[in-house]
Amino acid sequence: MSHQWGMVIDLDRCTGCEACVVACHAENNISTVGDDQAARGRAKHWIRVERYYEGDFPDVKVKFMPVLCQQCDAAPCEPVCPTFASYHTSEGLNGQVYNRCIGTRYCANACPYNVRFFNFYNPAWEKPLHLQLNPDVSVRSEGVMEKCTFCVQRIKAGEIKGEAEKRELKDGEIQPACVQSCPTRAMVFGDLNDPHSEVSRFARSNRGTKLLGELGTIPKVTYLQKDSWHGAEDA
Amino acid sequence: MAQKTPEQINDDLLRPLSGVSARYLIIMACLVAVVIAAAFAFGWQVYNGIGVAGLRRPVFWGFYITNFVFWIGLSHAGTLISAILRLANATWRRPVTRCAEVITVFALCIGATFPIIHLGRPWLAFWLAPYPSERGIWPNFRSPLLWDFFAINTYLTGSVTFLLLPMIPDFALIRDRSSGWKKKIYTVLALGWIGTPRQWHRLEKAMQIMAVAIIPVAVSVHSIVSWDFAMAPVPMWHSTIFAPYFVAGAIFSGIAALILAMALLRKFLHLEEYLLPIHFENLGKLLLVMSLLWVYFVFAERLTSWYGNESSEMAVFWMTQRGSFSPLFWTMVTCNFLIPFPLLAIKKFRTITGTAIASFTVVIGMWLERFLIIVPSLSRKYMPYAWVTSPYRPTWVEITITAGTFAALGLLYMLFSKAVPIISIWELKWGRHEETVRDPVLARRDEEAMA
């Protein structure tokens, strides 16, 4: 049976340390754009940690929410792409084929999560960041859209390894960079087609909720938090 | 004017074709300069990257797509209006049709370049065309952008045919009156027209077919342009009203462009005896109807959004209604309704100047309308954390390219008016003939009304 990769993010565990953001940049060759461009809203972070504040100073509660591509099953970004640069893979990922992208940016408009990032210029790395480029991930040129891939290079490497050794993949064997680097284990990654996998069990949790689920995008990322279970306050 | 002989009509309408004045050359030089500046700006953008435009996340569409919708909308001036008037047998249309059809063809050509200018990698635009390639992949037919590609190409082909067909007898006329290299060119263009009954019959038949065929094409073009927005789950875009709203808006701006062009042509080419106050009055009435229809659509759209009170839509709604975009919003309402309505509704003001002023404000208002549909929605998509922090501002690149396209329309129009009589000579004569032969009473009444 083919895999359907999914993720669970436990907001009750997230401390907002942003290790996932750093790990993602390092793993996926995401270029930094500099102060000026970042101020114009052109920074690229495939995963970001959103901060929400509850209450007034000094009684403030901060909530963190890591947001990355939700790898929707009914993804609004996919049908609108005229060149199939954005398409659905057999393993349920929202693929982004950089070579096919002509830069209409329609996908980024259609995405309700704003997790698609555009290369307004050719990428550049400040020294010594250029020394840590990941050879498994292509760099993206100017005029091309990019986004979180669930670290597809790691998924493929794991699958190839499993095939070579003629064995099933173990649950948790494949981990995207963000999941691997999370110090509080707030993120869990795995195969949703396997009902016994950790990610499947967590995804069925009462605390589970989908981001903007009401839009019918069927995201494959589930967020866990205490207050989200209807009818149970502070359960 | 009724006393003009066919020869006088020929002389009057063919006069602009011979020779250029100093004024013509000066205006031409200015327009060429602006177009060159725009070409330079586009080259700058291709060389340095689309980052030189003001676009930013999440406002990925800005001036370029605004211009795209604006120009495609403007293109509804011609073919659609002239086809409808032709089918409705509105006899007053005759001197108007060609000016209108020319706007369509040029506005479409200009509008169609914007989706390419706006691409991140414009040199790959041809990937939208379905052709067997080494990439082994077809374009995605589910994408509204691809529907656009086909709709615009169909409309362009149709409207070029619709423009060229009735030019054939006029080409023949010019051919017969010219000599040298000019004669050679017009001989080719006239396609062997000698005016036999058989040829006339065929031409009339072809025009009938084209007039019927072009109407659904024109409606579909702007419906599809609206679906570029309405198909995406973006607040205030995802609306069923968009297709008819856009078509109405397109015709609205199209008529305005036509009136403006006619007013300018009348002045510069001295067509005072052909483009009469009654033409402006009749088109002014059409513009009035479209203005009312536009207000109705805006009201219906705004009211249902407000009453529905859906939180993500309200974020966009209030930003345009009384937030940072409200000055533009109320300017739009002023330009599209508050100014044109009295000018067009009160008979005393429905003069050439009156309709031209109304048209000028409508063109501005309709440009703003497209901008206000695109940018506010993208600035306030669902998740507040991703709302735009530094608002979208166009850079000199976008502004120069925008100015360049307006200059390009003027330039193309000026060149065209030197190559082809801007008023269809044979149709004008035919109209005179029909009126006098068929119904002398009616003809006299019309003449009195026109006088």
Interface residues (C-beta under 8 A of the other chain):
Chain A: Q37 A39 R40 G41 R42 R48 E50 R51 Y52 V67 P76 P79 V80 C81 P82 T83 F84 R100 C101 I102 G103 T104 R105 Y106 A108 N109 A110 P112 Y113 N114 F117 F118 N119 F120 Y121 N122 S141 E142 G143 V144 M145 L212 L215 T217
Chain B: N48 G49 I50 G51 L55 R56 R57 P58 V59 F60 W61 P115 H118 L119 G120 R121 P122 L124 A125 W127 L128 R135 I137 P139 N140 R142 S143 P144 L145 L146 F149 D228 M231 A232 P233 V234 L378 K381 Y382 M383 Y385 A386 V388 T389 S390
